[in-house]
Amino acid sequence: MPSGVRLPLRVHLPVPDGFVADPKDPKHWWRMDKARFASPTGRRNYSKASPPLCSSNCLPPPTAVSALYKPSLRYAILGAGFAGLSVAWHLLKQSSDDSRICIDIYDDAGIGGGASGASGGLLHPYSPKAKLLWRGSECWRECLDLLIIANRAVEARASSNAPQDSFCSFKERIVWKRGIIRPASQKNVDILRENAQSFSESCYLELLDRSAAQYLVPDLCVPLDLAVYMPLAMNIHPKRYLQALFLACNDLAECEEREIYLFKESINSLHQLSEEYDAVVICLGAKVDKLPELSGKLPLRTCRGVIAKLQLPYDLPGEYDHQRPSILSDAWLAFREPRSVLVGSTWDWNSKDYASSVSEEEASRAMEELMPKASAVYPPIRNWTFVEAQAGLRAMPPLTAYGSLPLLGCVDDIIGESVKCRYWLVGGLGSRGLLYHGFVGKLTAQAVLSSNESVLPSEFTQWKSISNIIVLLHLGEKMDFEDGIFEYNGSAQVAMVGKNCFAIASDRRLGVNLQTVATDFQRIFKIHDKLYIGLSGLATDAQTMYQRLVFRHKLYQLREERDMKPQTFASLVSALLYEKRFGPYFCQPVIAGLGDDDVPFICTMDCLGAKELAKDFVVSGTASESLYGACESMFKPNMEPEELFETISQALLSSVDRDCLSGWGGHVLLVTPTEVQERTLKGRMD
Ligand SMILES: Cc1cc2nc3c(=O)[nH]c(=O)nc-3n(C[C@H](O)[C@H](O)[C@H](O)COP(=O)(O)OP(=O)(O)OC[C@H]3O[C@@H](n4cnc5c(N)ncnc54)[C@H](O)[C@@H]3O)c2cc1C
């Protein structure tokens, strides 16, 4: 495959050999790429079926240059896996008839060189509990559409007796429509009854008893006497499918006078790409984290999977009839030929091994893991022998209320790009890339062409709030602060328990990193006479949170005609924080109050609302490490109020001296059943 060429160069030098000047603007040159001029439309064609490459005397006349080679819209797609090629197809398909578009796809490993090419190719829209996935019907339909399109492209070539393509055989199968069967668990059955309405009409489920299931697959183990059968589910050859889809893109581009090129080139940074692209769609699968502009900023985990290919030796009976379904269980068995099956897959979480090749050792480990699972559901598999193994790295997205959804959206702000709607992400397709790719490719193409992110369902873009947190945490790393945004303003908070009393204290500094902005800042807030909350972390969030808490407490007072107990209040704070877990308040509260019978209650929690209760003291803020040490050495049980005041004050002052982000004295509140004393401490004022 030819290696890629760079996009038009803008330089103010005499036009060298190999370039032509744009007649409309002589400052613009177009690098002459012979392959690009291979067809009358100027389209690069990688198939061996293409006409022979022309020499430069095939160049269009100069007047035609700008008309042919200066499309009004240029898109770059990084990655030629399921995601990248689906976006390419939909960009070509959806762009308006009068727009001239050119798509450059970059993939250093070629079509299907990542997880897509290594995948098992099982396709159905259900979760392991046989529940229809979120927007599962649409995903299923869009995927079927692409499969039909890819199949047609191949069939058209086969029927026109076109010469064999170098990378796509017209004769081999892309799709095996054999259905999938899964021995049911009790949960499947319950869910089937509950969700009878939510099945995808176009990929329905059937519940089979043991005899019906074993009629389909004679040796299938059906321990609960029930199996879920998806008659329309299928099994595809992922690499052949992707190659056929690329052919379909080429055909569409040719009909519509559009351009699509594939560059076998590694993109190591987004700066490497020409600025002339109107949009860049990043579909790099698990390798997206290697782009420096996105590294560590996406909520993705990686998981390597190994698939083993087995064969039934020719001298043994037991061929798998081509009408029998593939099998899903703890391991899956995707039968392709009567004597050939793929068994998958292993789950090696947090692996960073991108290689598709599998070492002997890794293959034998995979077999040890997969064979017991596979033979538990289909015992005759023990007679099949290992042939080879393939592997891929999945990019796993976080779990949301709608399941593990792909990450879509514009990533300009994450990248730090000022031009709007330039960089887009299609990532985190997890273990269902085949199912999702048609739908997410279509949505992304719509968003890119309209430069409008809001056409994407918010469920697909909500990950960005998590990413903003990650970006803020990275900001902190750059500043050399461990926790980033939590350290931006600096703070020190402590609450301590005495005999029927408690004290809560905080420092008085408000900073912006190392710069001190105020020296009398209040971080302790009163909820009622016997209940206080200290909010360390980002000062603005602390104030917002306090206002929301006061509002909620007032509603409680109106409804219940009493004050909230400290324990109830802690639960309220925890729920409020957890509710906002995808875009949290950057605060760590310290709560202290007197409960029933004036028993003191103290607790702290993290910014997601995970409570930590204590019977002696709790701390938070940038000085928390030194506060722990000081409190541990000074605390005594059952202290009287004055002693408690002395202890908490000494602990606070000695700790803030060891933390450059907090200090400037302190506020201490000493609360007993009968009174509240507020005192200000003077310490080192620098
Ligand atoms: C073992 C295994 C089994 C699976 N089985 C199934 C299954 O049965 N059904 C299912 O639906 N899903 C399955 N999946 C999941 C599915 O394969 C993925 O969700 C899907 O492939 C992700 O597609 P993608 O296009 O996002 O990423 P990829 O397919 O990884 O594509 C990314 C592309 O970007 C290229 N690239 C990366 N970095 C660069 C760079 N710097 N410059 C240029 N190019 C670059 C890579 O070469 C690659 O071709 C499986 C995955 C694995 C690992």
The ligand as an SDF file (V2000), in Angstrom:
LIG
                    3D

 53 58  0  0  0  0  0  0  0  0999 V2000
  -10.4430  -10.0740   21.7440 C   0  0  0  0  0  0  0  0  0  0  0  0
  -11.5700   -9.1590   21.3890 C   0  0  0  0  0  0  0  0  0  0  0  0
  -12.7850   -9.6810   20.9950 C   0  0  0  0  0  0  0  0  0  0  0  0
  -13.8280   -8.8390   20.6490 C   0  0  0  0  0  0  0  0  0  0  0  0
  -15.0010   -9.3600   20.2370 N   0  0  0  0  0  0  0  0  0  0  0  0
  -16.0130   -8.5580   19.8630 C   0  0  0  0  0  0  0  0  0  0  0  0
  -17.2200   -9.0850   19.3650 C   0  0  0  0  0  0  0  0  0  0  0  0
  -17.3870  -10.2850   19.2320 O   0  0  0  0  0  0  0  0  0  0  0  0
  -18.2190   -8.2300   19.0330 N   0  0  0  0  0  0  0  0  0  0  0  0
  -18.0780   -6.8820   19.1670 C   0  0  0  0  0  0  0  0  0  0  0  0
  -19.0110   -6.1340   18.8680 O   0  0  0  0  0  0  0  0  0  0  0  0
  -16.9170   -6.3420   19.6210 N   0  0  0  0  0  0  0  0  0  0  0  0
  -15.8910   -7.1480   19.9720 C   0  0  0  0  0  0  0  0  0  0  0  0
  -14.7220   -6.6200   20.4370 N   0  0  0  0  0  0  0  0  0  0  0  0
  -14.6250   -5.1730   20.6320 C   0  0  0  0  0  0  0  0  0  0  0  0
  -14.3140   -4.4730   19.3310 C   0  0  0  0  0  0  0  0  0  0  0  0
  -13.2880   -5.1260   18.6820 O   0  0  0  0  0  0  0  0  0  0  0  0
  -13.9060   -3.0170   19.6280 C   0  0  0  0  0  0  0  0  0  0  0  0
  -14.9310   -2.3960   20.3580 O   0  0  0  0  0  0  0  0  0  0  0  0
  -13.7070   -2.2520   18.3470 C   0  0  0  0  0  0  0  0  0  0  0  0
  -12.8000   -2.9170   17.5460 O   0  0  0  0  0  0  0  0  0  0  0  0
  -13.2220   -0.8420   18.5880 C   0  0  0  0  0  0  0  0  0  0  0  0
  -13.1180   -0.2350   17.3330 O   0  0  0  0  0  0  0  0  0  0  0  0
  -12.2860    1.0890   17.1200 P   0  0  0  0  0  0  0  0  0  0  0  0
  -12.4290    1.4570   15.6960 O   0  0  0  0  0  0  0  0  0  0  0  0
  -12.7170    2.0810   18.1380 O   0  0  0  0  0  0  0  0  0  0  0  0
  -10.7780    0.7150   17.4970 O   0  0  0  0  0  0  0  0  0  0  0  0
   -9.6950   -0.1300   16.6900 P   0  0  0  0  0  0  0  0  0  0  0  0
  -10.3110   -1.2520   15.9580 O   0  0  0  0  0  0  0  0  0  0  0  0
   -8.6340   -0.4770   17.6680 O   0  0  0  0  0  0  0  0  0  0  0  0
   -9.1720    0.8890   15.6200 O   0  0  0  0  0  0  0  0  0  0  0  0
   -8.2190    1.8570   15.8800 C   0  0  0  0  0  0  0  0  0  0  0  0
   -7.3010    1.9580   14.6860 C   0  0  0  0  0  0  0  0  0  0  0  0
   -6.4390    3.0590   14.8870 O   0  0  0  0  0  0  0  0  0  0  0  0
   -5.1610    2.6970   14.4370 C   0  0  0  0  0  0  0  0  0  0  0  0
   -4.1990    3.5220   15.1560 N   0  0  0  0  0  0  0  0  0  0  0  0
   -3.9570    3.5200   16.4800 C   0  0  0  0  0  0  0  0  0  0  0  0
   -3.0340    4.4440   16.7890 N   0  0  0  0  0  0  0  0  0  0  0  0
   -2.7050    5.0480   15.6310 C   0  0  0  0  0  0  0  0  0  0  0  0
   -1.8120    6.1090   15.3170 C   0  0  0  0  0  0  0  0  0  0  0  0
   -1.0840    6.7140   16.2440 N   0  0  0  0  0  0  0  0  0  0  0  0
   -1.7120    6.5010   14.0330 N   0  0  0  0  0  0  0  0  0  0  0  0
   -2.4580    5.9050   13.0730 C   0  0  0  0  0  0  0  0  0  0  0  0
   -3.3110    4.9040   13.3240 N   0  0  0  0  0  0  0  0  0  0  0  0
   -3.4410    4.4730   14.5930 C   0  0  0  0  0  0  0  0  0  0  0  0
   -5.0130    1.2250   14.7450 C   0  0  0  0  0  0  0  0  0  0  0  0
   -4.0730    0.6180   13.8800 O   0  0  0  0  0  0  0  0  0  0  0  0
   -6.4290    0.7240   14.5180 C   0  0  0  0  0  0  0  0  0  0  0  0
   -6.6080    0.1910   13.2190 O   0  0  0  0  0  0  0  0  0  0  0  0
  -13.6550   -7.4370   20.7490 C   0  0  0  0  0  0  0  0  0  0  0  0
  -12.4320   -6.9150   21.1420 C   0  0  0  0  0  0  0  0  0  0  0  0
  -11.3920   -7.7580   21.4490 C   0  0  0  0  0  0  0  0  0  0  0  0
  -10.0740   -7.1870   21.8480 C   0  0  0  0  0  0  0  0  0  0  0  0
  1  2  1  0
  2  3  1  0
  2 52  2  0
  3  4  2  0
  4  5  1  0
  4 50  1  0
  5  6  2  0
  6  7  1  0
  6 13  1  0
  7  8  2  0
  7  9  1  0
  9 10  1  0
 10 11  2  0
 10 12  1  0
 12 13  2  0
 13 14  1  0
 14 15  1  0
 14 50  1  0
 15 16  1  0
 16 17  1  0
 16 18  1  0
 18 19  1  0
 18 20  1  0
 20 21  1  0
 20 22  1  0
 22 23  1  0
 23 24  1  0
 24 25  2  0
 24 26  1  0
 24 27  1  0
 27 28  1  0
 28 29  2  0
 28 30  1  0
 28 31  1  0
 31 32  1  0
 32 33  1  0
 33 34  1  0
 33 48  1  0
 34 35  1  0
 35 36  1  0
 35 46  1  0
 36 37  1  0
 36 45  1  0
 37 38  2  0
 38 39  1  0
 39 40  1  0
 39 45  2  0
 40 41  1  0
 40 42  2  0
 42 43  1  0
 43 44  2  0
 44 45  1  0
 46 47  1  0
 46 48  1  0
 48 49  1  0
 50 51  2  0
 51 52  1  0
 52 53  1  0
M  END
$$$$
